[in-house]
Amino acid sequence: SSDVCSSDLSGKALSFDLSTWDAPVGSVVTVEQVSNAHQGDISQTITVGADRTILVDADPGGVVLVRVPTRAGLTRTAVAASNDAYVNQGSGNTTFNGTELVVRNSGTSKSQREVTFLKFPVSVTDPTQVTEAVLSVYGRDPGAATSGSAAVIAHVFGLATNSWSEGSITWNNAPNLGDPTTTISTIDQNYITAIGTDTGTSAEIVGQLAATSTEEWLSVDVSQWVLDRLAQNASSVSFLIVQIGRAHV
């Protein structure tokens, strides 16, 4: 794929003519953005039409990165999570799963600290044919002041281990979680353990999700992490979503 970057935008639709790049008709363009409402996450996906011209919605004062496929015949496959749950530090031996997942970090109270785990099955016969992987969750931040601004940022980690189940995971037995006793307010107070240890239990930050007050799809590019796991013949990929602040996802 090829990338185009545009900066210092005033909040408008940008028109890109992809015909000179031979972008295949029907292929999907991914737009990542840094702005008040986005923090490097995917803000838009656009299917290339017959005229090969696309319109990119740019937030005021933002920076957009447009990723354009240059290979024909690419398809997208949606994969549902096989396991999903959240855990609460204050209820360290309790399992939480259901229709709503929670990501929250509020003050010093352990009962107000929750993180979400997601696991997806992968069955790819030829990993070299995988060009992009996107993690998407549907949610909002009820603490955000406006729909155009993200109050908090959720950090997404890829986990090397898949040895957890939605039916039994708790804060006390979950992988890669510490046991903080103080206010967690800055990134250097991160309580995710074994980051970058290059072991079977390591965690790697793979992106960020910015939620606003509007309930919508929140997406982040996790291609490199998924490709790394496929290269190690993994049959599943796991993610941990954690943040400094408060939100429902």
Contacts in CASP RR format, 6 or more apart in sequence:
PFRMAT RR
TARGET T0000
AUTHOR 0000-0000-0000
METHOD contacts of the structure
MODEL  1
SSDVCSSDLSGKALSFDLSTWDAPVGSVVTVEQVSNAHQGDISQTITVGA
DRTILVDADPGGVVLVRVPTRAGLTRTAVAASNDAYVNQGSGNTTFNGTE
LVVRNSGTSKSQREVTFLKFPVSVTDPTQVTEAVLSVYGRDPGAATSGSA
AVIAHVFGLATNSWSEGSITWNNAPNLGDPTTTISTIDQNYITAIGTDTG
TSAEIVGQLAATSTEEWLSVDVSQWVLDRLAQNASSVSFLIVQIGRAHV
1 67 0 8 1.000
1 68 0 8 1.000
1 69 0 8 1.000
1 70 0 8 1.000
1 71 0 8 1.000
1 131 0 8 1.000
1 132 0 8 1.000
2 21 0 8 1.000
2 67 0 8 1.000
2 68 0 8 1.000
2 70 0 8 1.000
3 65 0 8 1.000
3 66 0 8 1.000
3 67 0 8 1.000
3 68 0 8 1.000
4 16 0 8 1.000
4 65 0 8 1.000
4 66 0 8 1.000
4 68 0 8 1.000
5 63 0 8 1.000
5 64 0 8 1.000
5 65 0 8 1.000
5 66 0 8 1.000
6 14 0 8 1.000
6 56 0 8 1.000
6 58 0 8 1.000
6 63 0 8 1.000
6 64 0 8 1.000
6 66 0 8 1.000
7 62 0 8 1.000
7 63 0 8 1.000
7 64 0 8 1.000
8 61 0 8 1.000
8 62 0 8 1.000
8 63 0 8 1.000
9 58 0 8 1.000
9 59 0 8 1.000
9 60 0 8 1.000
9 61 0 8 1.000
9 62 0 8 1.000
9 63 0 8 1.000
9 64 0 8 1.000
10 58 0 8 1.000
10 60 0 8 1.000
10 61 0 8 1.000
11 57 0 8 1.000
11 58 0 8 1.000
11 59 0 8 1.000
11 60 0 8 1.000
11 61 0 8 1.000
11 62 0 8 1.000
12 58 0 8 1.000
13 55 0 8 1.000
13 56 0 8 1.000
13 57 0 8 1.000
13 58 0 8 1.000
14 55 0 8 1.000
14 56 0 8 1.000
14 58 0 8 1.000
14 64 0 8 1.000
15 53 0 8 1.000
15 54 0 8 1.000
15 55 0 8 1.000
15 56 0 8 1.000
16 53 0 8 1.000
16 54 0 8 1.000
16 55 0 8 1.000
16 56 0 8 1.000
16 66 0 8 1.000
17 52 0 8 1.000
17 53 0 8 1.000
18 29 0 8 1.000
18 48 0 8 1.000
18 52 0 8 1.000
18 53 0 8 1.000
18 54 0 8 1.000
18 68 0 8 1.000
19 51 0 8 1.000
19 52 0 8 1.000
19 53 0 8 1.000
21 68 0 8 1.000
21 70 0 8 1.000
22 70 0 8 1.000
23 29 0 8 1.000
23 48 0 8 1.000
23 52 0 8 1.000
23 68 0 8 1.000
23 69 0 8 1.000
23 70 0 8 1.000
24 48 0 8 1.000
24 69 0 8 1.000
24 70 0 8 1.000
24 71 0 8 1.000
24 72 0 8 1.000
24 73 0 8 1.000
24 74 0 8 1.000
25 48 0 8 1.000
25 49 0 8 1.000
25 50 0 8 1.000
25 52 0 8 1.000
26 47 0 8 1.000
26 48 0 8 1.000
26 49 0 8 1.000
27 47 0 8 1.000
27 48 0 8 1.000
27 69 0 8 1.000
27 71 0 8 1.000
27 72 0 8 1.000
27 73 0 8 1.000
27 74 0 8 1.000
28 45 0 8 1.000
28 46 0 8 1.000
28 47 0 8 1.000
28 48 0 8 1.000
28 69 0 8 1.000
28 74 0 8 1.000
28 76 0 8 1.000
29 45 0 8 1.000
29 46 0 8 1.000
29 47 0 8 1.000
29 48 0 8 1.000
29 54 0 8 1.000
29 66 0 8 1.000
29 67 0 8 1.000
29 68 0 8 1.000
29 69 0 8 1.000
30 42 0 8 1.000
30 44 0 8 1.000
30 45 0 8 1.000
30 66 0 8 1.000
30 67 0 8 1.000
30 132 0 8 1.000
30 134 0 8 1.000
30 221 0 8 1.000
31 42 0 8 1.000
31 43 0 8 1.000
31 44 0 8 1.000
31 45 0 8 1.000
31 46 0 8 1.000
31 56 0 8 1.000
31 57 0 8 1.000
31 64 0 8 1.000
31 65 0 8 1.000
31 66 0 8 1.000
31 67 0 8 1.000
32 38 0 8 1.000
32 40 0 8 1.000
32 41 0 8 1.000
32 42 0 8 1.000
32 43 0 8 1.000
32 64 0 8 1.000
32 65 0 8 1.000
32 67 0 8 1.000
32 221 0 8 1.000
33 40 0 8 1.000
33 41 0 8 1.000
33 43 0 8 1.000
33 44 0 8 1.000
33 58 0 8 1.000
33 59 0 8 1.000
33 62 0 8 1.000
33 63 0 8 1.000
33 64 0 8 1.000
33 65 0 8 1.000
34 40 0 8 1.000
34 62 0 8 1.000
34 63 0 8 1.000
35 43 0 8 1.000
35 58 0 8 1.000
35 59 0 8 1.000
35 60 0 8 1.000
35 61 0 8 1.000
35 62 0 8 1.000
35 63 0 8 1.000
36 59 0 8 1.000
36 60 0 8 1.000
36 62 0 8 1.000
36 148 0 8 1.000
36 149 0 8 1.000
36 150 0 8 1.000
37 43 0 8 1.000
37 59 0 8 1.000
37 148 0 8 1.000
37 149 0 8 1.000
37 150 0 8 1.000
37 210 0 8 1.000
37 212 0 8 1.000
38 59 0 8 1.000
38 150 0 8 1.000
38 210 0 8 1.000
39 150 0 8 1.000
39 153 0 8 1.000
39 208 0 8 1.000
39 209 0 8 1.000
39 210 0 8 1.000
40 65 0 8 1.000
40 207 0 8 1.000
40 208 0 8 1.000
40 210 0 8 1.000
40 220 0 8 1.000
41 207 0 8 1.000
41 208 0 8 1.000
41 209 0 8 1.000
41 210 0 8 1.000
41 218 0 8 1.000
41 219 0 8 1.000
41 220 0 8 1.000
42 134 0 8 1.000
42 219 0 8 1.000
42 220 0 8 1.000
42 221 0 8 1.000
43 57 0 8 1.000
43 59 0 8 1.000
43 64 0 8 1.000
44 56 0 8 1.000
44 57 0 8 1.000
45 219 0 8 1.000
46 54 0 8 1.000
46 55 0 8 1.000
46 56 0 8 1.000
48 54 0 8 1.000
48 69 0 8 1.000
54 66 0 8 1.000
56 64 0 8 1.000
56 66 0 8 1.000
58 64 0 8 1.000
59 148 0 8 1.000
67 132 0 8 1.000
69 131 0 8 1.000
71 131 0 8 1.000
74 131 0 8 1.000
79 120 0 8 1.000
79 121 0 8 1.000
79 122 0 8 1.000
80 120 0 8 1.000
81 118 0 8 1.000
81 119 0 8 1.000
81 120 0 8 1.000
82 119 0 8 1.000
82 120 0 8 1.000
82 121 0 8 1.000
82 236 0 8 1.000
83 117 0 8 1.000
83 118 0 8 1.000
83 119 0 8 1.000
83 164 0 8 1.000
83 165 0 8 1.000
83 166 0 8 1.000
83 167 0 8 1.000
84 97 0 8 1.000
84 98 0 8 1.000
84 101 0 8 1.000
84 116 0 8 1.000
84 117 0 8 1.000
84 118 0 8 1.000
84 119 0 8 1.000
84 166 0 8 1.000
85 95 0 8 1.000
85 96 0 8 1.000
85 97 0 8 1.000
85 98 0 8 1.000
85 101 0 8 1.000
85 116 0 8 1.000
85 117 0 8 1.000
85 166 0 8 1.000
85 167 0 8 1.000
85 169 0 8 1.000
86 96 0 8 1.000
86 97 0 8 1.000
86 101 0 8 1.000
86 102 0 8 1.000
86 103 0 8 1.000
86 114 0 8 1.000
86 115 0 8 1.000
86 116 0 8 1.000
86 117 0 8 1.000
87 94 0 8 1.000
87 95 0 8 1.000
87 96 0 8 1.000
87 114 0 8 1.000
87 115 0 8 1.000
87 117 0 8 1.000
87 169 0 8 1.000
87 170 0 8 1.000
87 171 0 8 1.000
87 174 0 8 1.000
87 177 0 8 1.000
88 94 0 8 1.000
88 96 0 8 1.000
88 110 0 8 1.000
88 111 0 8 1.000
88 113 0 8 1.000
88 114 0 8 1.000
88 171 0 8 1.000
89 110 0 8 1.000
89 111 0 8 1.000
89 113 0 8 1.000
89 114 0 8 1.000
89 171 0 8 1.000
89 179 0 8 1.000
89 180 0 8 1.000
90 109 0 8 1.000
90 110 0 8 1.000
90 111 0 8 1.000
90 113 0 8 1.000
90 171 0 8 1.000
91 111 0 8 1.000
91 170 0 8 1.000
91 171 0 8 1.000
92 170 0 8 1.000
92 171 0 8 1.000
92 172 0 8 1.000
93 170 0 8 1.000
93 171 0 8 1.000
93 172 0 8 1.000
94 170 0 8 1.000
95 166 0 8 1.000
95 167 0 8 1.000
95 168 0 8 1.000
95 169 0 8 1.000
95 170 0 8 1.000
96 102 0 8 1.000
96 114 0 8 1.000
97 166 0 8 1.000
97 167 0 8 1.000
100 248 0 8 1.000
101 116 0 8 1.000
101 137 0 8 1.000
101 241 0 8 1.000
101 248 0 8 1.000
101 249 0 8 1.000
102 114 0 8 1.000
102 116 0 8 1.000
102 248 0 8 1.000
102 249 0 8 1.000
103 114 0 8 1.000
103 115 0 8 1.000
103 116 0 8 1.000
103 154 0 8 1.000
103 241 0 8 1.000
103 242 0 8 1.000
103 243 0 8 1.000
103 247 0 8 1.000
103 248 0 8 1.000
103 249 0 8 1.000
104 112 0 8 1.000
104 113 0 8 1.000
104 114 0 8 1.000
104 243 0 8 1.000
104 245 0 8 1.000
104 246 0 8 1.000
104 247 0 8 1.000
104 248 0 8 1.000
105 112 0 8 1.000
105 113 0 8 1.000
105 114 0 8 1.000
105 184 0 8 1.000
105 242 0 8 1.000
105 243 0 8 1.000
105 244 0 8 1.000
105 245 0 8 1.000
105 246 0 8 1.000
106 112 0 8 1.000
106 113 0 8 1.000
106 245 0 8 1.000
106 246 0 8 1.000
107 183 0 8 1.000
107 184 0 8 1.000
107 185 0 8 1.000
108 181 0 8 1.000
108 182 0 8 1.000
108 183 0 8 1.000
110 181 0 8 1.000
112 246 0 8 1.000
113 180 0 8 1.000
113 184 0 8 1.000
115 174 0 8 1.000
115 177 0 8 1.000
115 240 0 8 1.000
115 241 0 8 1.000
115 242 0 8 1.000
116 240 0 8 1.000
116 241 0 8 1.000
116 242 0 8 1.000
116 249 0 8 1.000
117 159 0 8 1.000
117 164 0 8 1.000
117 166 0 8 1.000
117 169 0 8 1.000
117 174 0 8 1.000
117 238 0 8 1.000
117 239 0 8 1.000
117 240 0 8 1.000
117 241 0 8 1.000
118 135 0 8 1.000
118 137 0 8 1.000
118 238 0 8 1.000
118 239 0 8 1.000
118 240 0 8 1.000
118 241 0 8 1.000
119 162 0 8 1.000
119 164 0 8 1.000
119 166 0 8 1.000
119 236 0 8 1.000
119 237 0 8 1.000
119 238 0 8 1.000
119 239 0 8 1.000
120 236 0 8 1.000
120 237 0 8 1.000
120 238 0 8 1.000
120 239 0 8 1.000
121 235 0 8 1.000
121 236 0 8 1.000
122 226 0 8 1.000
122 229 0 8 1.000
122 230 0 8 1.000
122 234 0 8 1.000
122 235 0 8 1.000
122 236 0 8 1.000
122 237 0 8 1.000
123 235 0 8 1.000
124 130 0 8 1.000
124 230 0 8 1.000
127 227 0 8 1.000
127 230 0 8 1.000
127 231 0 8 1.000
130 223 0 8 1.000
130 226 0 8 1.000
130 227 0 8 1.000
130 230 0 8 1.000
131 223 0 8 1.000
132 221 0 8 1.000
132 223 0 8 1.000
133 221 0 8 1.000
133 222 0 8 1.000
133 223 0 8 1.000
133 225 0 8 1.000
133 226 0 8 1.000
133 227 0 8 1.000
134 219 0 8 1.000
134 220 0 8 1.000
134 221 0 8 1.000
134 222 0 8 1.000
134 223 0 8 1.000
135 156 0 8 1.000
135 206 0 8 1.000
135 219 0 8 1.000
135 220 0 8 1.000
135 222 0 8 1.000
135 239 0 8 1.000
136 217 0 8 1.000
136 218 0 8 1.000
136 219 0 8 1.000
137 209 0 8 1.000
137 217 0 8 1.000
137 218 0 8 1.000
137 219 0 8 1.000
137 241 0 8 1.000
137 249 0 8 1.000
138 215 0 8 1.000
138 216 0 8 1.000
138 217 0 8 1.000
138 218 0 8 1.000
138 249 0 8 1.000
139 211 0 8 1.000
139 215 0 8 1.000
139 216 0 8 1.000
139 217 0 8 1.000
139 218 0 8 1.000
139 248 0 8 1.000
139 249 0 8 1.000
140 211 0 8 1.000
140 212 0 8 1.000
140 213 0 8 1.000
140 214 0 8 1.000
140 215 0 8 1.000
140 216 0 8 1.000
140 247 0 8 1.000
140 248 0 8 1.000
140 249 0 8 1.000
141 150 0 8 1.000
141 151 0 8 1.000
141 152 0 8 1.000
141 211 0 8 1.000
141 212 0 8 1.000
141 213 0 8 1.000
141 246 0 8 1.000
141 247 0 8 1.000
141 248 0 8 1.000
142 213 0 8 1.000
142 246 0 8 1.000
142 247 0 8 1.000
142 248 0 8 1.000
143 151 0 8 1.000
143 152 0 8 1.000
143 213 0 8 1.000
143 246 0 8 1.000
143 247 0 8 1.000
144 150 0 8 1.000
144 151 0 8 1.000
144 152 0 8 1.000
144 211 0 8 1.000
144 212 0 8 1.000
144 213 0 8 1.000
145 151 0 8 1.000
145 213 0 8 1.000
146 212 0 8 1.000
146 213 0 8 1.000
147 212 0 8 1.000
147 213 0 8 1.000
147 214 0 8 1.000
148 212 0 8 1.000
148 213 0 8 1.000
148 214 0 8 1.000
149 212 0 8 1.000
150 210 0 8 1.000
150 211 0 8 1.000
150 212 0 8 1.000
151 211 0 8 1.000
151 212 0 8 1.000
151 245 0 8 1.000
151 246 0 8 1.000
151 247 0 8 1.000
152 210 0 8 1.000
152 211 0 8 1.000
152 243 0 8 1.000
152 244 0 8 1.000
152 245 0 8 1.000
152 246 0 8 1.000
152 247 0 8 1.000
153 208 0 8 1.000
153 209 0 8 1.000
153 210 0 8 1.000
153 243 0 8 1.000
153 244 0 8 1.000
154 208 0 8 1.000
154 209 0 8 1.000
154 210 0 8 1.000
154 211 0 8 1.000
154 218 0 8 1.000
154 241 0 8 1.000
154 242 0 8 1.000
154 243 0 8 1.000
154 247 0 8 1.000
154 249 0 8 1.000
155 187 0 8 1.000
155 190 0 8 1.000
155 205 0 8 1.000
155 207 0 8 1.000
155 208 0 8 1.000
155 241 0 8 1.000
155 242 0 8 1.000
155 243 0 8 1.000
155 244 0 8 1.000
156 205 0 8 1.000
156 206 0 8 1.000
156 207 0 8 1.000
156 208 0 8 1.000
156 209 0 8 1.000
156 220 0 8 1.000
156 222 0 8 1.000
156 239 0 8 1.000
156 240 0 8 1.000
156 241 0 8 1.000
157 176 0 8 1.000
157 192 0 8 1.000
157 195 0 8 1.000
157 203 0 8 1.000
157 204 0 8 1.000
157 205 0 8 1.000
157 206 0 8 1.000
157 239 0 8 1.000
157 240 0 8 1.000
157 241 0 8 1.000
157 242 0 8 1.000
158 203 0 8 1.000
158 204 0 8 1.000
158 205 0 8 1.000
158 206 0 8 1.000
158 222 0 8 1.000
158 225 0 8 1.000
158 237 0 8 1.000
158 238 0 8 1.000
158 239 0 8 1.000
158 240 0 8 1.000
159 175 0 8 1.000
159 176 0 8 1.000
159 202 0 8 1.000
159 203 0 8 1.000
159 238 0 8 1.000
159 239 0 8 1.000
159 240 0 8 1.000
160 199 0 8 1.000
160 200 0 8 1.000
160 201 0 8 1.000
160 202 0 8 1.000
160 203 0 8 1.000
160 204 0 8 1.000
161 175 0 8 1.000
161 176 0 8 1.000
161 200 0 8 1.000
161 201 0 8 1.000
161 238 0 8 1.000
162 234 0 8 1.000
162 235 0 8 1.000
162 236 0 8 1.000
162 237 0 8 1.000
162 238 0 8 1.000
163 175 0 8 1.000
164 173 0 8 1.000
164 174 0 8 1.000
164 175 0 8 1.000
164 238 0 8 1.000
171 177 0 8 1.000
175 201 0 8 1.000
175 203 0 8 1.000
175 240 0 8 1.000
176 192 0 8 1.000
176 193 0 8 1.000
176 194 0 8 1.000
176 201 0 8 1.000
176 203 0 8 1.000
176 240 0 8 1.000
177 191 0 8 1.000
177 192 0 8 1.000
177 193 0 8 1.000
178 191 0 8 1.000
178 192 0 8 1.000
178 193 0 8 1.000
179 191 0 8 1.000
180 189 0 8 1.000
180 191 0 8 1.000
182 189 0 8 1.000
184 190 0 8 1.000
184 191 0 8 1.000
184 244 0 8 1.000
185 244 0 8 1.000
186 244 0 8 1.000
187 244 0 8 1.000
189 244 0 8 1.000
191 242 0 8 1.000
192 203 0 8 1.000
192 240 0 8 1.000
192 242 0 8 1.000
193 203 0 8 1.000
194 201 0 8 1.000
194 202 0 8 1.000
194 203 0 8 1.000
195 202 0 8 1.000
195 203 0 8 1.000
195 204 0 8 1.000
195 205 0 8 1.000
196 202 0 8 1.000
196 203 0 8 1.000
196 204 0 8 1.000
203 240 0 8 1.000
204 225 0 8 1.000
206 220 0 8 1.000
206 222 0 8 1.000
206 224 0 8 1.000
206 225 0 8 1.000
206 239 0 8 1.000
207 220 0 8 1.000
207 221 0 8 1.000
207 222 0 8 1.000
208 220 0 8 1.000
209 218 0 8 1.000
209 219 0 8 1.000
209 220 0 8 1.000
209 241 0 8 1.000
209 249 0 8 1.000
210 218 0 8 1.000
211 218 0 8 1.000
211 247 0 8 1.000
211 248 0 8 1.000
211 249 0 8 1.000
218 249 0 8 1.000
222 239 0 8 1.000
225 237 0 8 1.000
226 237 0 8 1.000
229 237 0 8 1.000
241 249 0 8 1.000
END
